[in-house]
Amino acid sequence: MSLRCRTWPLLLLGGLLATSSARSAPVEQLASGVRIDWDAGTVEAEGRCAADPRAPSAEVARIKAERIARERAREQMKKALVALPGARWPSRPVPAALDPILEGAETVATELGSNGSVSLRLRLKLSALPTPPLPPRQEGQKKGRSPKGGEAAKATQAARGDREP
């Protein structure tokens, strides 16, 4: 039996596993550079800033660029969260109330340019919000029930005030 005949079942199985794992992680693009992962219960936003050409060095330019990139990512995250449709929020947050919460967002990726530019990605747990948004309902899903068990389903039920059966 040739090597080709023995490896195709493994490739087929690997493709099926990759397809099934891709379906189990619904990630929604809220805005340009802002994604919400409902299974992980996180929202991520990207921020970028070019280096100041008047700075004496790339290291000095990077300090300001990182601060501005972080502010831009927080602002994009706030705009995207507030813009979620009203049915997704048990009670809609006040944009100004999100500012102190967004300060606690963690930096998960940082890219530093050689000229002092910065590109970074911030992540915030939805549980850090006063009232977390509810994930979109799947086709055929009953009201108040999550399509998957686990942490996301429990958080959704707690936010809606559902009782366990």
Beta strands, then each sheet from edge to edge (+ up, - down):
strand 1: 27-31
strand 2: 34-37
strand 3: 42-49
strand 4: 106-112
strand 5: 118-125
sheet 1: 1+ 2- 3+ 5- 4+
end
